[in-house]
Amino acid sequence: MDELTWTPITVRLSALDFWERNPKRLTKAQAKRLADSTDRLGRAGVLLVGPQDARGRYPLYDGHQRANIWRTLYGADAEVHALQSNRELSEDERLSVSVLTVTAVGSLDFDALAGWDAGVLQDLGLGVDYKRELDDAAANIAAMLEALRADEEDADDRLGDTKNIRDHERISVEPEVQDVGGSRSRDTMMRHFVFDVSYDEGILVERALAQAGEPNSWLYRAAAAYLRGAFS
């Protein structure tokens, strides 16, 4: 596969095809900060796009949130700067672009920032909302690492494995289907499990896991490992 290179171009916002699997999100607080920063700095930053297709459209690789904000502020026909890849990216490469543009960058030096006025820093976004976002990210990363640790320690001790069920009465529960804002089907939500717990705890576990994601996801496995430990 050819080495990736990027060339600066100009594109219309209306010609971008957004990636449905984009793992980045934008809260209301973040959207406001992005809009405010655009008012202050202009359209600083560039989008990452792929080669133009036969319809004259460009796949958007990174910058979905900026593109949305810019489209709102300047209109869909606004022309913006972008970097275009020399070839189409695979799904794995698209994920790499989305994640590494967040994780493979510098962090703030708070010793250096200590000399600046706290009110100014808060005005620049270092406030309660930003702290909450960092706390949420830290909690999710901890859950992911816990799932990996549990997998490494005992690959056989997974949800649905009944080999180590103790002397408690084994029960099967079907969780109440709840609208948690995801795209999971009713069949997925109504999966059948066996738990080494009491009835009431089993219902609690089942509901918590139903909201944690698909059974093969790290978030699901982390929730399972935590709750099995909590009720053992």
N, C-alpha and C positions, 0 to 999 in steps of 0.2 A: 504494500500500500504506500502511495506517495506520501512524502513528508508534508505536513501541513504548513502552508504559508498563508499570509493574510495581506490583502491589498486594500488601501483606503478607497472608498467609493462614496457616492451620494445616492440615497434611495428615498422614495416617497413612503411615508408611513402606510398609505393605503395599499402598497404593493407587498406588504409583509404577511407571511403565513406563520401564525403563532404555533408553538409546539404544545400539543395537548398534554404531554407528559412533563411539562416544565415543573421541576420540584420546588421552585421558589414561590413564595407567597408575598402578599403585601397587605398588612393590616391597615385599618383606617389611620392609625397614628403614623405608620410608615409612609402611607400615601401623602399625608399632609406634609411630613418632613421633606419628601421628595419634591412635592409641588412648591414648597417654600424655598427649597434649595435651588430649584429652577428659576424662581423669581429673582433670587439673589445672584446666582452664578451663570444663568442662561443654560443652554443645552450642553453643559459640560458632560463629557463621557461619550462613548461611541457604542453602537450596537454591533453585534457579531451576526453575520448572515452567511448563507451559502450561495452557490452559483444560481443564477437566474434560470428558471425553467421555461418550457415552451410557451407558457401563458404569460411570461413576463413577470413572474412573482418570485420572491426570495424567501427561503425558509429562514425563520428567525432563530438563531442559536442562543443568543444571550441579550438581555436588555428588554425583556417583556414588560416589566413594570415601568421602565422609563418610556418605552414606546406608548404604553397606554396613557400615561400622564401627559406626554407630549401631544398625543392625538387629541386629548381633551383640551389642552391649553392652546394648541396652534392649528388644530384641524387635521383631518386625515390626509390632505394633500400636501402637508408640510414636507419639505425635503430635509433630511438629516444625514449626518456623517455616520458611516459604518465601516467595519472591516469585513471584507469578503474572503472566505476560504477558497483555496484553489481547487477543492473538490468537495463533494457531498460528504457529510459526516455520518458515521454509523450511529445507532442508538446509544451504544456505550460511549462513544466520543461526545455525543450531545450531552449525556449525563456528566461526563468529565468536565466539559465546558461550564455547565451550570454550577457544579459544586466547587471546582477548583478556583473559579473567579471569586469565591467567597472564602475558601479555606487557605488558598495559596497566596495570600496577600499579607501585608503587615498589619500589626495591631497598634492600638493607641498606647503611647507611653504616658502613663498617668503621672509619673514623676515630673516629666516635662510640662504636662498640662497643669500641674499644681501651682505654677506661677501665674496662671490666667484666672480672671475673675469667674467665680462659680456661676454667676448669673449668665455670663456670656456663653459658657459651656453648655448650660441648660438650654439656652436659646438655640444652640447649634444641634440640639437633639440628645444630649447626654442627660436625660431625665428619667422619670419614673417609667415611662412607656418603654424606653430603650433598655432599662434594667430588667423589666419584665420579659422582654423578648430574649435577652441573654439568658435569664434564668430558665425560660422555657426550652431554649436550645440546649442548655447544659443538662436539663433533665432528660431530654430525648436522647442525647448522646450517651448519657449514663445508662439508659435503658438498652440502647443498642449494644454497648459494651458488655452489659450484664448478660444479654442473650448470647453473645459470642463466648463469654466465659462459661456459661452453663452448657453450651454445646461442646466446648472443649473438654470440660470436666466429665461429662457423662452424656455421650451422644445418644445413648439408649433411653435416657430419662426424659422423654418428650411427652407432650400432650397426647393422650390416647394410649399410652403404654401402661398396661395394668400389671406388669410383672411384680412391681414393688408395692402393690396395694396391701395395706395392713389388715388388721382384724376388724376394722370398722365395716359397717354395712355399706356396700357399694351401691351407688344410686346413679340413675341416668336422669338428666334434666334437659328440658328444651327451653331456652331462654325466651322471655317475652320479647317480641320483635319491637325495636325502638327505632325511631327516625333519628339517626345521629348525623345526618347530613352527608353521608357517604354514598357511594354508588354500588354498595354490596347488595346482592340479590337476597330475597327471602330465604332461598335454599341455603345460601352461605350462612345467614344469620341463624338458621335453625339446625345447625350441625349437632350431632348426637355425641355426647361425651360421658365418660365415667370418671367420677372423682372420689378420692379417699377423704371425704369430708361429711359433715352432718348435712341434713337437708337444707336448712336455712343458709348455711355457708355455701352449699353447692349452688343455690340460686344466685347468691352474691357473686361467686366466682364466674358463673356462666354469663351473667350480665356484664361484668367488667371485661371479660375476654371478648364478648361479642362486639364491644365498642373499641377493642384494641387493634382490629385489623384482620386480615386474612390469616388462617392458621399457619402458613409457611413464612409469615413476615417476622422480622426480628422483634418488632414491637409486640406482636402477639406472644412470641415465645418468652420475652422478658416479663410480660404480665403473668403468664402462666407460671414461670419459675418463682416469681415473687409471691404470688398468691398461694402456691403449693407450700412454700415455706411458712407463710403467715398462718396457715390453717393446719400445719402438721402437728 
